[in-house]
């Protein structure tokens, strides 16, 4: 189902447009929390500046920058830090210092290792993806960016088997770079239905799992986007539970429309978050919804409170 139109006088924003605007490929995840836990709120709203408190099984929460691009980066970093979050997803290399200056971990970095459309499935893209990781993963390690992102790419008539083999080959070349620096490469699953990333080849978990299991590296994981996979195949809790050894990061979003994760949408996030926690997950879950309210930071705060279970 296509995303509903945003409120009047607001320019529609798609993730694809946001990524193209930076000339990069991005979305995000994390494995093994070396970062300062950005975690959840307890017992209702907090005054600005009050630190977040974790419940016993709280998931470390983050936020995807591109969804809040109408707020300039510096004020957005301040607002995110003030509500107790400690991390931000999908920042470009040039933006990493800004987040760090506000005490925020970059939970998943965008290093332009291919794009959503031109990714791992095409051998012609491999040299550029490998070069981007060779250049930026050592820097990510130096500045404590735990994860970097890449994509499976568009199908363009390709059979699954060919795309899987090509993706394995590229990631096997990239894995030693990530392993040597202790940084995790995340590959995202996305929906390919109208209104999503039409023609994306990595649109189901069985495809992603075949690739990641074959690569068999602790530093190559799946970015499990709850929004995209609800649209594509559903069965969220059972899927993430069964696939937990190969998942390194999560994204949220309301279905339909990628709006707030509130009672206007079909997903019930508290049980999903509890299921993630029950797997022993120690990474980040980044909020990646496009706020439709008149107060984007309030929408983010409410999402963080909802997921503090």
Residue, then its C-alpha position, 0 to 999 in steps of 0.5 A: x500500500x502506498x504511503x498516504x499523502x502528508x499534511x497539506x503544505x508539507x513536502x512529501x519525503x521518501x527515503x529514496x529521495x533523502x538518500x539520493x539527496x546526499x548521493x549515498x546509500x543508507x539505512x541502519x543497524x547495530x550488533x553488540x552494543x559497544x556504544x553508549x546505550x541510548x535507551x528508553x524512557x520510564x514512567x512517562x514524559x521527561x523534562x528536557x535534559x533529564x537522562x533516560x532510564x533503562x528498564x531491565x530489558x529495555x532496547x537501546x533506541x536511536x533515530x534515523x536522521x533523514x525522517x526529521x530533515x526539516x529540522x536542521x542537524x544541530x538543533x535536531x541533535x540537541x532535541x534528541x539528546x535532551x529527550x535522553x536518546x544517545x544515538x542517531x542513524x544514517x548520518x553521512x561521514x561529514x555529519x558524524x562529528x556533529x552528532x559526536x559533539x552533542x554526545x550522540x553515537x552514530x548507530x549506523x553510518x552512511x559511507x556511500x557503499x553503493x545505493x538502494x538501486x545499485x547494490x550487492x547483486x550486480x558485480x559491476x558495483x562490487x569494486x565501489x562498495x569494497x573501496x567505500x568500506x576500505x576507506x571508511x570502516x577504519x575511520x568508523x572504528x576510530x570514532x566509535x561508529x559500530x555499523x555501516x550500511x549497504x544494500x542488495x540492489x534492484x533486480x532488473x530481471x535478475x534471478x534470485x540465485x544470481x543475486x544471492x551468489x553475487x552478494x555473497x561474493x562481494x560480502x565475503x570480500x568485505x567481511x575481513x575489512x569489517x572484522x579487522x576493525x570491529x565494525x559491522x556491515x548491515x544489509x537492509x531488507x526493503x519492501x518492493x511493493x508500489x509505494x516502496x522500493x519497487x524492484x528491490x531484490x532483497x525484499x524477503x527475509x529468506x533471500x537475506x538469510x541465504x546470503x548472510x548465513x553463507x557469508x558467515x561473519x559476525x561482522x555482516x548482519x541484516x538490518x531488519x526493518x519492521x515497517x518494510x517486512x510487515x508490508x512484504x511478509x508480516x509474521x514479524x515476531x516469529x521471523x525476528x525470533x527465528x532469525x535473531x542470530x543474523x539480525x544486527x539492527x532494527x528500524x521502526x515505522x508505522x504501517x500503513x504510511x511510515x507515519x508515527x508508531x501509534x494507535x493509528x497503525x496496524x503494528x503493536x510495537x510493545x510486544x515486538x520490542x519485548x520479543x526483540x529483547x527476549x532474543x538477547x539483542x544488545x544493539x540499536x533499534x532506530x525509529x524511522x518514521x516520518x512524523x505527520x504531527x505538527x510537533x516532530x520531536x513530540x512524536x519521537x518522544x512518544x515513540x521512545x516512551x512506547x518502546x520503553x518496555 
